[in-house]
Protein backbone atom coordinates (compact mmCIF):
# COMPACT_ATOMS: atom_id res chain seq x y z
CA UNK A 1 0.00 0.00 0.00
CA UNK A 2 1.31 3.48 -0.74
CA UNK A 3 0.13 7.03 -0.35
CA UNK A 4 0.96 9.55 -3.05
CA UNK A 5 1.09 13.29 -2.77
CA UNK A 6 2.95 16.21 -4.30
CA UNK A 7 5.02 19.03 -2.90
CA UNK A 8 6.66 21.93 -4.73
CA UNK A 9 10.31 22.76 -4.29
CA UNK A 10 10.26 26.35 -3.03
CA UNK A 11 12.82 26.52 -0.24
CA UNK A 12 16.63 26.64 -0.24
CA UNK A 13 16.99 25.34 -3.81
CA UNK A 14 14.02 27.10 -5.40
CA UNK A 15 16.36 28.52 -8.02
CA UNK A 16 16.68 25.02 -9.42
CA UNK A 17 12.92 24.91 -10.01
CA UNK A 18 12.33 21.24 -9.27
CA UNK A 19 8.84 19.90 -8.63
CA UNK A 20 9.11 16.88 -6.34
CA UNK A 21 6.84 13.86 -6.05
CA UNK A 22 6.79 12.23 -2.62
CA UNK A 23 5.46 8.73 -1.98
CA UNK A 24 5.06 7.19 1.46
CA UNK A 25 5.72 3.45 1.09
CA UNK A 26 4.93 0.57 3.43
CA UNK A 27 7.35 -2.30 2.80
CA UNK A 28 7.73 -5.51 4.80
CA UNK A 29 10.48 -8.03 5.46
CA UNK A 30 8.21 -10.90 6.48
CA UNK A 31 6.50 -9.45 9.57
CA UNK A 32 8.94 -6.55 10.01
CA UNK A 33 7.33 -3.24 9.04
CA UNK A 34 9.67 -0.95 7.06
CA UNK A 35 7.94 2.35 6.24
CA UNK A 36 9.85 4.72 3.99
CA UNK A 37 9.72 7.78 1.79
CA UNK A 38 10.47 7.95 -1.93
CA UNK A 39 11.00 11.39 -3.46
CA UNK A 40 11.92 12.29 -7.01
CA UNK A 41 11.87 15.27 -9.43
CA UNK A 42 9.24 14.98 -12.12
CA UNK A 43 11.08 17.29 -14.54
CA UNK A 44 13.89 14.74 -14.82
CA UNK A 45 12.99 11.87 -17.13
CA UNK A 46 14.02 8.55 -15.52
CA UNK A 47 16.32 9.94 -12.81
CA UNK A 48 18.79 7.71 -11.00
CA UNK A 49 17.52 6.51 -7.61
CA UNK A 50 19.73 6.57 -4.50
CA UNK A 51 18.77 4.27 -1.62
CA UNK A 52 20.11 5.48 1.73
CA UNK A 53 21.36 2.92 4.27
CA UNK A 54 21.33 4.32 7.81
CA UNK A 55 23.85 3.76 10.58
CA UNK A 56 23.79 2.14 14.01
CA UNK A 57 21.29 2.86 16.75
CA UNK A 58 17.65 3.38 15.87
CA UNK A 59 17.55 6.20 13.30
CA UNK A 60 14.34 6.99 11.48
CA UNK A 61 14.14 7.89 7.80
CA UNK A 62 15.03 11.53 8.56
CA UNK A 63 18.17 10.63 10.52
CA UNK A 64 16.76 11.37 13.96
CA UNK A 65 16.93 9.25 17.13
CA UNK A 66 14.69 10.73 19.81
CA UNK A 67 16.51 13.12 22.13
CA UNK A 68 19.94 11.83 21.10
CA UNK A 69 19.98 13.00 17.48
CA UNK A 70 17.76 15.62 15.85
CA UNK A 71 19.97 16.69 12.97
CA UNK A 72 17.45 15.71 10.25
CA UNK A 73 20.42 15.01 8.00
CA UNK A 74 18.94 12.20 5.88
CA UNK A 75 15.87 14.30 5.01
CA UNK A 76 18.10 17.25 4.12
CA UNK A 77 20.29 15.06 1.93
CA UNK A 78 17.21 13.71 0.15
CA UNK A 79 15.96 17.24 -0.55
CA UNK A 80 19.38 18.36 -1.76
CA UNK A 81 19.83 15.46 -4.19
CA UNK A 82 16.23 15.74 -5.42
CA UNK A 83 17.01 19.34 -6.36
CA UNK A 84 19.86 18.05 -8.50
CA UNK A 85 17.76 15.57 -10.45
CA UNK A 86 18.32 12.47 -8.29
CA UNK A 87 15.53 10.36 -6.77
CA UNK A 88 15.98 9.27 -3.15
CA UNK A 89 14.56 6.49 -0.96
CA UNK A 90 14.96 6.47 2.83
CA UNK A 91 13.28 4.23 5.38
CA UNK A 92 12.95 3.77 9.13
CA UNK A 93 15.39 1.28 10.60
CA UNK A 94 13.47 -1.72 11.94
CA UNK A 95 14.13 -0.82 15.60
CA UNK A 96 12.92 2.75 15.07
CA UNK A 97 9.36 1.50 14.51
CA UNK A 98 7.39 0.64 17.69
CA UNK A 99 5.54 -2.19 15.93
CA UNK A 100 8.86 -3.99 15.44
CA UNK A 101 10.40 -3.61 18.89
CA UNK A 102 9.36 -6.97 20.30
CA UNK A 103 10.50 -8.69 17.08
CA UNK A 104 13.86 -6.90 17.08
CA UNK A 105 15.13 -8.03 20.49
CA UNK A 106 17.42 -10.63 18.91
CA UNK A 107 18.33 -8.56 15.87
CA UNK A 108 21.40 -9.63 13.89
CA UNK A 109 23.45 -7.89 11.22
CA UNK A 110 22.00 -10.22 8.60
CA UNK A 111 18.50 -8.98 9.45
CA UNK A 112 19.48 -5.42 8.57
CA UNK A 113 21.03 -6.58 5.30
CA UNK A 114 17.79 -8.44 4.49
CA UNK A 115 15.77 -5.26 5.20
CA UNK A 116 17.89 -3.35 2.71
CA UNK A 117 17.44 -6.07 0.12
CA UNK A 118 13.67 -5.59 0.43
CA UNK A 119 14.12 -1.98 -0.69
CA UNK A 120 16.45 -2.98 -3.53
CA UNK A 121 13.98 -5.60 -4.71
CA UNK A 122 11.12 -3.07 -4.60
CA UNK A 123 12.88 -0.70 -7.00
CA UNK A 124 15.07 -2.89 -9.21
CA UNK A 125 12.39 -3.19 -11.91
CA UNK A 126 10.80 0.24 -11.40
CA UNK A 127 10.85 1.79 -14.85
CA UNK A 128 10.51 5.32 -13.50
CA UNK A 129 14.21 5.23 -12.59
CA UNK A 130 17.23 4.82 -14.83
CA UNK A 131 19.45 3.09 -12.25
CA UNK A 132 19.87 2.16 -8.58
CA UNK A 133 22.64 3.49 -6.32
CA UNK A 134 23.43 2.78 -2.66
CA UNK A 135 24.65 5.34 -0.13
CA UNK A 136 25.72 3.55 3.05
CA UNK A 137 26.27 5.81 6.07
CA UNK A 138 28.32 4.76 9.12
CA UNK A 139 27.30 1.16 9.94
CA UNK A 140 25.19 1.35 6.77
CA UNK A 141 28.43 1.50 4.80
CA UNK A 142 29.10 -2.12 5.71
CA UNK A 143 25.45 -3.16 5.30
CA UNK A 144 25.39 -1.67 1.83
CA UNK A 145 28.51 -3.59 0.84
CA UNK A 146 26.90 -6.82 2.00
CA UNK A 147 23.63 -6.13 0.16
CA UNK A 148 25.03 -4.74 -3.10
CA UNK A 149 24.04 -6.80 -6.12
CA UNK A 150 24.28 -6.59 -9.89
CA UNK A 151 21.31 -4.19 -9.97
CA UNK A 152 23.36 -1.53 -8.15
CA UNK A 153 25.13 0.84 -10.55
CA UNK A 154 27.27 2.65 -7.96
CA UNK A 155 28.10 2.39 -4.30
CA UNK A 156 29.04 5.15 -1.85
CA UNK A 157 30.60 4.52 1.55
CA UNK A 158 29.75 7.62 3.59
CA UNK A 159 31.57 7.92 6.94
CA UNK A 160 32.08 4.17 7.00
CA UNK A 161 34.57 2.34 9.21
CA UNK A 162 37.64 0.88 7.56
CA UNK A 163 38.32 -1.65 10.33
CA UNK A 164 36.21 -4.26 12.12
CA UNK A 165 33.95 -2.53 14.64
CA UNK A 166 35.69 -3.97 17.71
CA UNK A 167 38.81 -1.94 16.96
CA UNK A 168 36.69 1.20 16.51
CA UNK A 169 34.81 0.64 19.76
CA UNK A 170 38.02 0.22 21.74
CA UNK A 171 39.45 3.35 20.12
CA UNK A 172 36.33 5.46 20.67
CA UNK A 173 35.78 4.38 24.28
CA UNK A 174 39.48 4.65 25.11
CA UNK A 175 39.56 8.21 23.80
CA UNK A 176 36.83 9.11 26.29
CA UNK A 177 38.13 7.07 29.22
CA UNK A 178 41.21 4.81 29.24
CA UNK A 179 39.67 2.40 31.73
CA UNK A 180 36.53 2.10 29.61
CA UNK A 181 38.67 1.27 26.58
CA UNK A 182 40.53 -1.46 28.49
CA UNK A 183 37.25 -2.85 29.84
CA UNK A 184 35.75 -2.94 26.35
CA UNK A 185 38.80 -4.79 25.03
CA UNK A 186 38.44 -7.39 27.80
CA UNK A 187 34.72 -7.85 27.05
CA UNK A 188 35.35 -8.19 23.32
CA UNK A 189 38.02 -10.85 23.88
CA UNK A 190 35.61 -12.75 26.16
CA UNK A 191 32.79 -12.49 23.63
CA UNK A 192 34.92 -13.76 20.77
CA UNK A 193 36.32 -16.66 22.80
CA UNK A 194 33.22 -17.82 24.71
CA UNK A 195 30.29 -16.37 22.73
CA UNK A 196 29.07 -14.43 25.78
CA UNK A 197 30.08 -11.88 28.42
CA UNK A 198 29.15 -13.11 31.89
CA UNK A 199 29.51 -9.94 33.97
CA UNK A 200 29.09 -6.51 32.37
CA UNK A 201 29.91 -3.29 34.21
CA UNK A 202 26.78 -1.07 34.36
CA UNK A 203 28.83 1.73 32.79
CA UNK A 204 29.01 -0.28 29.53
CA UNK A 205 25.73 -2.16 29.81
CA UNK A 206 24.03 -0.18 27.03
CA UNK A 207 26.64 -1.49 24.61
CA UNK A 208 27.36 -4.99 25.93
CA UNK A 209 23.93 -5.96 27.28
CA UNK A 210 23.19 -9.69 26.87
CA UNK A 211 20.62 -9.08 24.10
CA UNK A 212 23.26 -7.18 22.09
CA UNK A 213 26.08 -9.69 22.32
CA UNK A 214 25.34 -11.98 19.36
CA UNK A 215 24.60 -8.91 17.24
CA UNK A 216 27.94 -7.39 18.20
CA UNK A 217 29.84 -10.60 17.54
CA UNK A 218 28.32 -10.90 14.06
CA UNK A 219 29.36 -7.32 13.38
CA UNK A 220 32.89 -7.76 14.74
CA UNK A 221 33.55 -10.72 12.47
CA UNK A 222 33.13 -8.53 9.38
CA UNK A 223 35.99 -6.46 7.96
CA UNK A 224 34.76 -3.54 5.80
CA UNK A 225 38.04 -3.48 3.90
CA UNK A 226 37.55 -7.10 2.83
CA UNK A 227 33.93 -6.47 1.84
CA UNK A 228 34.54 -3.32 -0.20
CA UNK A 229 37.23 -5.14 -2.18
CA UNK A 230 34.54 -7.54 -3.45
CA UNK A 231 32.44 -4.81 -5.10
CA UNK A 232 32.48 -4.65 -8.90
CA UNK A 233 30.53 -1.41 -9.45
CA UNK A 234 32.03 2.10 -9.27
CA UNK A 235 32.74 3.02 -5.64
CA UNK A 236 33.00 6.39 -3.90
CA UNK A 237 34.50 6.65 -0.39
CA UNK A 238 33.58 9.82 1.52
CA UNK A 239 34.62 11.05 4.95
CA UNK A 240 34.56 14.38 6.74
CA UNK A 241 37.65 15.73 8.45
CA UNK A 242 35.49 16.90 11.39
CA UNK A 243 34.03 13.43 12.00
CA UNK A 244 34.44 12.50 15.68
CA UNK A 245 33.38 8.86 15.18
CA UNK A 246 35.01 7.72 11.93
CA UNK A 247 38.48 8.91 11.04
CA UNK A 248 40.13 9.84 7.74
CA UNK A 249 42.32 6.76 8.33
CA UNK A 250 39.18 4.62 8.01
CA UNK A 251 38.50 6.09 4.58
CA UNK A 252 42.13 5.59 3.56
CA UNK A 253 42.03 1.93 4.61
CA UNK A 254 38.94 1.40 2.46
CA UNK A 255 40.70 3.11 -0.44
CA UNK A 256 43.75 0.84 -0.02
CA UNK A 257 41.45 -2.18 -0.20
CA UNK A 258 39.67 -0.80 -3.29
CA UNK A 259 42.33 1.12 -5.27
CA UNK A 260 39.99 1.96 -8.15
CA UNK A 261 37.51 3.70 -5.83
CA UNK A 262 37.19 7.47 -5.72
CA UNK A 263 38.13 9.06 -2.38
CA UNK A 264 36.69 12.38 -1.20
CA UNK A 265 37.64 14.05 2.08
CA UNK A 266 35.11 16.76 2.91
CA UNK A 267 36.43 19.78 4.85
CA UNK A 268 34.56 20.66 8.07
CA UNK A 269 31.99 17.87 7.67
CA UNK A 270 31.09 15.84 10.76
CA UNK A 271 29.47 12.43 11.22
CA UNK A 272 25.92 13.74 10.73
CA UNK A 273 27.01 15.38 7.46
CA UNK A 274 26.86 18.96 8.75
CA UNK A 275 29.36 21.75 8.18
CA UNK A 276 30.82 22.80 11.53
CA UNK A 277 33.52 25.23 12.55
CA UNK A 278 34.30 24.18 16.12
CA UNK A 279 34.09 21.32 18.62
CA UNK A 280 31.07 22.97 20.23
CA UNK A 281 29.23 23.25 16.90
CA UNK A 282 30.12 19.64 16.17
CA UNK A 283 28.44 18.52 19.40
CA UNK A 284 25.36 20.75 19.02
CA UNK A 285 24.78 19.77 15.40
CA UNK A 286 23.73 16.27 16.48
CA UNK A 287 20.67 17.65 18.27
CA UNK A 288 19.95 20.84 16.36
CA UNK A 289 18.66 20.76 12.79
CA UNK A 290 19.76 24.33 12.04
CA UNK A 291 23.32 23.51 11.05
CA UNK A 292 23.78 23.37 7.26
CA UNK A 293 24.33 20.12 5.42
CA UNK A 294 27.74 20.09 3.77
CA UNK A 295 27.32 21.60 0.30
CA UNK A 296 30.58 19.96 -0.78
CA UNK A 297 29.12 16.56 0.13
CA UNK A 298 26.01 17.21 -1.95
CA UNK A 299 28.10 18.29 -4.94
CA UNK A 300 30.36 15.24 -4.62
CA UNK A 301 27.51 12.75 -4.34
CA UNK A 302 25.49 14.31 -7.16
CA UNK A 303 28.44 14.31 -9.54
CA UNK A 304 29.30 10.68 -8.75
CA UNK A 305 25.76 9.34 -9.05
CA UNK A 306 24.89 11.26 -12.21
CA UNK A 307 28.14 10.22 -13.88
CA UNK A 308 27.30 6.57 -13.18
CA UNK A 309 23.55 6.79 -13.75
C-alpha positions as CSV (number, residue, x, y, z in Angstrom):
1,X,0.0,0.0,0.0
2,X,1.3,3.5,-0.7
3,X,0.1,7.0,-0.4
4,X,1.0,9.5,-3.1
5,X,1.1,13.3,-2.8
6,X,2.9,16.2,-4.3
7,X,5.0,19.0,-2.9
8,X,6.7,21.9,-4.7
9,X,10.3,22.8,-4.3
10,X,10.3,26.3,-3.0
11,X,12.8,26.5,-0.2
12,X,16.6,26.6,-0.2
13,X,17.0,25.3,-3.8
14,X,14.0,27.1,-5.4
15,X,16.4,28.5,-8.0
16,X,16.7,25.0,-9.4
17,X,12.9,24.9,-10.0
18,X,12.3,21.2,-9.3
19,X,8.8,19.9,-8.6
20,X,9.1,16.9,-6.3
21,X,6.8,13.9,-6.1
22,X,6.8,12.2,-2.6
23,X,5.5,8.7,-2.0
24,X,5.1,7.2,1.5
25,X,5.7,3.4,1.1
26,X,4.9,0.6,3.4
27,X,7.4,-2.3,2.8
28,X,7.7,-5.5,4.8
29,X,10.5,-8.0,5.5
30,X,8.2,-10.9,6.5
31,X,6.5,-9.4,9.6
32,X,8.9,-6.6,10.0
33,X,7.3,-3.2,9.0
34,X,9.7,-1.0,7.1
35,X,7.9,2.4,6.2
36,X,9.8,4.7,4.0
37,X,9.7,7.8,1.8
38,X,10.5,8.0,-1.9
39,X,11.0,11.4,-3.5
40,X,11.9,12.3,-7.0
41,X,11.9,15.3,-9.4
42,X,9.2,15.0,-12.1
43,X,11.1,17.3,-14.5
44,X,13.9,14.7,-14.8
45,X,13.0,11.9,-17.1
46,X,14.0,8.6,-15.5
47,X,16.3,9.9,-12.8
48,X,18.8,7.7,-11.0
49,X,17.5,6.5,-7.6
50,X,19.7,6.6,-4.5
51,X,18.8,4.3,-1.6
52,X,20.1,5.5,1.7
53,X,21.4,2.9,4.3
54,X,21.3,4.3,7.8
55,X,23.9,3.8,10.6
56,X,23.8,2.1,14.0
57,X,21.3,2.9,16.8
58,X,17.7,3.4,15.9
59,X,17.5,6.2,13.3
60,X,14.3,7.0,11.5
61,X,14.1,7.9,7.8
62,X,15.0,11.5,8.6
63,X,18.2,10.6,10.5
64,X,16.8,11.4,14.0
65,X,16.9,9.3,17.1
66,X,14.7,10.7,19.8
67,X,16.5,13.1,22.1
68,X,19.9,11.8,21.1
69,X,20.0,13.0,17.5
70,X,17.8,15.6,15.9
71,X,20.0,16.7,13.0
72,X,17.4,15.7,10.2
73,X,20.4,15.0,8.0
74,X,18.9,12.2,5.9
75,X,15.9,14.3,5.0
76,X,18.1,17.2,4.1
77,X,20.3,15.1,1.9
78,X,17.2,13.7,0.1
79,X,16.0,17.2,-0.6
80,X,19.4,18.4,-1.8
81,X,19.8,15.5,-4.2
82,X,16.2,15.7,-5.4
83,X,17.0,19.3,-6.4
84,X,19.9,18.0,-8.5
85,X,17.8,15.6,-10.5
86,X,18.3,12.5,-8.3
87,X,15.5,10.4,-6.8
88,X,16.0,9.3,-3.1
89,X,14.6,6.5,-1.0
90,X,15.0,6.5,2.8
91,X,13.3,4.2,5.4
92,X,13.0,3.8,9.1
93,X,15.4,1.3,10.6
94,X,13.5,-1.7,11.9
95,X,14.1,-0.8,15.6
96,X,12.9,2.8,15.1
97,X,9.4,1.5,14.5
98,X,7.4,0.6,17.7
99,X,5.5,-2.2,15.9
100,X,8.9,-4.0,15.4
101,X,10.4,-3.6,18.9
102,X,9.4,-7.0,20.3
103,X,10.5,-8.7,17.1
104,X,13.9,-6.9,17.1
105,X,15.1,-8.0,20.5
106,X,17.4,-10.6,18.9
107,X,18.3,-8.6,15.9
108,X,21.4,-9.6,13.9
109,X,23.4,-7.9,11.2
110,X,22.0,-10.2,8.6
111,X,18.5,-9.0,9.4
112,X,19.5,-5.4,8.6
113,X,21.0,-6.6,5.3
114,X,17.8,-8.4,4.5
115,X,15.8,-5.3,5.2
116,X,17.9,-3.4,2.7
117,X,17.4,-6.1,0.1
118,X,13.7,-5.6,0.4
119,X,14.1,-2.0,-0.7
120,X,16.5,-3.0,-3.5
121,X,14.0,-5.6,-4.7
122,X,11.1,-3.1,-4.6
123,X,12.9,-0.7,-7.0
124,X,15.1,-2.9,-9.2
125,X,12.4,-3.2,-11.9
126,X,10.8,0.2,-11.4
127,X,10.8,1.8,-14.9
128,X,10.5,5.3,-13.5
129,X,14.2,5.2,-12.6
130,X,17.2,4.8,-14.8
131,X,19.4,3.1,-12.3
132,X,19.9,2.2,-8.6
133,X,22.6,3.5,-6.3
134,X,23.4,2.8,-2.7
135,X,24.6,5.3,-0.1
136,X,25.7,3.5,3.1
137,X,26.3,5.8,6.1
138,X,28.3,4.8,9.1
139,X,27.3,1.2,9.9
140,X,25.2,1.3,6.8
141,X,28.4,1.5,4.8
142,X,29.1,-2.1,5.7
143,X,25.5,-3.2,5.3
144,X,25.4,-1.7,1.8
145,X,28.5,-3.6,0.8
146,X,26.9,-6.8,2.0
147,X,23.6,-6.1,0.2
148,X,25.0,-4.7,-3.1
149,X,24.0,-6.8,-6.1
150,X,24.3,-6.6,-9.9
151,X,21.3,-4.2,-10.0
152,X,23.4,-1.5,-8.2
153,X,25.1,0.8,-10.5
154,X,27.3,2.7,-8.0
155,X,28.1,2.4,-4.3
156,X,29.0,5.2,-1.8
157,X,30.6,4.5,1.5
158,X,29.7,7.6,3.6
159,X,31.6,7.9,6.9
160,X,32.1,4.2,7.0
161,X,34.6,2.3,9.2
162,X,37.6,0.9,7.6
163,X,38.3,-1.7,10.3
164,X,36.2,-4.3,12.1
165,X,34.0,-2.5,14.6
166,X,35.7,-4.0,17.7
167,X,38.8,-1.9,17.0
168,X,36.7,1.2,16.5
169,X,34.8,0.6,19.8
170,X,38.0,0.2,21.7
171,X,39.4,3.3,20.1
172,X,36.3,5.5,20.7
173,X,35.8,4.4,24.3
174,X,39.5,4.6,25.1
175,X,39.6,8.2,23.8
176,X,36.8,9.1,26.3
177,X,38.1,7.1,29.2
178,X,41.2,4.8,29.2
179,X,39.7,2.4,31.7
180,X,36.5,2.1,29.6
181,X,38.7,1.3,26.6
182,X,40.5,-1.5,28.5
183,X,37.3,-2.8,29.8
184,X,35.7,-2.9,26.4
185,X,38.8,-4.8,25.0
186,X,38.4,-7.4,27.8
187,X,34.7,-7.9,27.1
188,X,35.3,-8.2,23.3
189,X,38.0,-10.9,23.9
190,X,35.6,-12.7,26.2
191,X,32.8,-12.5,23.6
192,X,34.9,-13.8,20.8
193,X,36.3,-16.7,22.8
194,X,33.2,-17.8,24.7
195,X,30.3,-16.4,22.7
196,X,29.1,-14.4,25.8
197,X,30.1,-11.9,28.4
198,X,29.2,-13.1,31.9
199,X,29.5,-9.9,34.0
200,X,29.1,-6.5,32.4
201,X,29.9,-3.3,34.2
202,X,26.8,-1.1,34.4
203,X,28.8,1.7,32.8
204,X,29.0,-0.3,29.5
205,X,25.7,-2.2,29.8
206,X,24.0,-0.2,27.0
207,X,26.6,-1.5,24.6
208,X,27.4,-5.0,25.9
209,X,23.9,-6.0,27.3
210,X,23.2,-9.7,26.9
211,X,20.6,-9.1,24.1
212,X,23.3,-7.2,22.1
213,X,26.1,-9.7,22.3
214,X,25.3,-12.0,19.4
215,X,24.6,-8.9,17.2
216,X,27.9,-7.4,18.2
217,X,29.8,-10.6,17.5
218,X,28.3,-10.9,14.1
219,X,29.4,-7.3,13.4
220,X,32.9,-7.8,14.7
221,X,33.6,-10.7,12.5
222,X,33.1,-8.5,9.4
223,X,36.0,-6.5,8.0
224,X,34.8,-3.5,5.8
225,X,38.0,-3.5,3.9
226,X,37.5,-7.1,2.8
227,X,33.9,-6.5,1.8
228,X,34.5,-3.3,-0.2
229,X,37.2,-5.1,-2.2
230,X,34.5,-7.5,-3.4
231,X,32.4,-4.8,-5.1
232,X,32.5,-4.6,-8.9
233,X,30.5,-1.4,-9.5
234,X,32.0,2.1,-9.3
235,X,32.7,3.0,-5.6
236,X,33.0,6.4,-3.9
237,X,34.5,6.7,-0.4
238,X,33.6,9.8,1.5
239,X,34.6,11.0,4.9
240,X,34.6,14.4,6.7
241,X,37.7,15.7,8.5
242,X,35.5,16.9,11.4
243,X,34.0,13.4,12.0
244,X,34.4,12.5,15.7
245,X,33.4,8.9,15.2
246,X,35.0,7.7,11.9
247,X,38.5,8.9,11.0
248,X,40.1,9.8,7.7
249,X,42.3,6.8,8.3
250,X,39.2,4.6,8.0
251,X,38.5,6.1,4.6
252,X,42.1,5.6,3.6
253,X,42.0,1.9,4.6
254,X,38.9,1.4,2.5
255,X,40.7,3.1,-0.4
256,X,43.7,0.8,0.0
257,X,41.4,-2.2,-0.2
258,X,39.7,-0.8,-3.3
259,X,42.3,1.1,-5.3
260,X,40.0,2.0,-8.2
261,X,37.5,3.7,-5.8
262,X,37.2,7.5,-5.7
263,X,38.1,9.1,-2.4
264,X,36.7,12.4,-1.2
265,X,37.6,14.0,2.1
266,X,35.1,16.8,2.9
267,X,36.4,19.8,4.8
268,X,34.6,20.7,8.1
269,X,32.0,17.9,7.7
270,X,31.1,15.8,10.8
271,X,29.5,12.4,11.2
272,X,25.9,13.7,10.7
273,X,27.0,15.4,7.5
274,X,26.9,19.0,8.8
275,X,29.4,21.8,8.2
276,X,30.8,22.8,11.5
277,X,33.5,25.2,12.6
278,X,34.3,24.2,16.1
279,X,34.1,21.3,18.6
280,X,31.1,23.0,20.2
281,X,29.2,23.2,16.9
282,X,30.1,19.6,16.2
283,X,28.4,18.5,19.4
284,X,25.4,20.8,19.0
285,X,24.8,19.8,15.4
286,X,23.7,16.3,16.5
287,X,20.7,17.7,18.3
288,X,19.9,20.8,16.4
289,X,18.7,20.8,12.8
290,X,19.8,24.3,12.0
291,X,23.3,23.5,11.1
292,X,23.8,23.4,7.3
293,X,24.3,20.1,5.4
294,X,27.7,20.1,3.8
295,X,27.3,21.6,0.3
296,X,30.6,20.0,-0.8
297,X,29.1,16.6,0.1
298,X,26.0,17.2,-2.0
299,X,28.1,18.3,-4.9
300,X,30.4,15.2,-4.6
301,X,27.5,12.7,-4.3
302,X,25.5,14.3,-7.2
303,X,28.4,14.3,-9.5
304,X,29.3,10.7,-8.8
305,X,25.8,9.3,-9.0
306,X,24.9,11.3,-12.2
307,X,28.1,10.2,-13.9
308,X,27.3,6.6,-13.2
309,X,23.5,6.8,-13.8
